[in-house]
């Protein structure tokens, strides 16, 4: 006797995805396709968190999560997968718990690593679509080039202050990230979200657009944002669309590509190599204030620009702008082996300064967490904010 046919969906799946099933563009076959699909999220931060939630809820069968970071209190304003109790835990670990609690149909594959040229092709290769939620230029260029070399669509999103943008880079039928940005900006020219800020709900808007585009690509429906850049302006509540053209001279997807393998992206973006040993220790504003009050012999180095230093500074800080630091290391020789604390506006320039100092043999170096902004907010409100 012939065995009965395997049902297309289980009863619980029929109930869970019923609103999808009644859409002619999705239906049972479309939902089964989603359950078979594999999507990689590069970054489990402001964009990756809501994107993961919506893709999991939609029934994308396998979600890969790439992130080497741990949950920080400053993440909770926008990274909605995490709670206060999760501070200090690996993001991929917490995200896996939340996603599987939302939808046990979803298999989560974690990649708790820093994506780089040595591992990117292996990590990206098994997935159908890559969702780029990164916040730095080296990883954006790396993700783009890996997607082009592997022939995979790259659903890109980025956010800053009150604005965000989303597009789909797919070199098989349109431009790639390098067609839009052939060269990265000079280091420090474009502030990060840590330096310039971001409205906490903004990543949810952009990540939702990324999730929609991902589902459209997986199902082969609608018109994806290939060759179109959609910008969102929160203060005006306005969307603006720009057409993007493929660059025939693009070094990775053009007619005569010169980039045929992954390169050194930190070097390409003018940054020192970032590896596990390049992470820096931090000191809170309160701890620094205590150490200064006790008369501890430490040197406070301010790596902002002179006009910033004139506007607001911590008493006793020595000004050495980041761009001059390497040339002026001789001034710090008496402090080799002694404690140095570095400060900037919000922290990221201080991180780069600490890395540079460590590369030149200064071992007892810490960054002021949150920079002079944190000092103004938690220690001395007389120091102006800007």
Protein Blocks (a to p, Z undefined) as FASTA:
>chain_A
ZZddddfbdfklmmmmmmmmmpmklommlmmmmmmpccddehjafklmmmmmmmmmnopa
bacdddfbdcdfklmmmmmmbcfklgoiafklmmmmmmmmmommbccddddddddfklmm
mmmmmpmbdcdfbfbfklmmmmmmmmmmnopacdddddehjaccdddddfklpccfklmm
mbacdehkaccfklnopafklmmmmmmmmmmmmmmmmnopajdfehiacdddfklopadd
ddddddfkbcklmmbdfbfbdcdfklmnopacddfklpccdddfklmmmmmmnopacddd
dfbdfklmmmpccehiacddfklmmmmmmmmmmmgoiacddddfkommmmmmmmmmmmno
pabbcddehijmlmmmmmmmmbccZZ
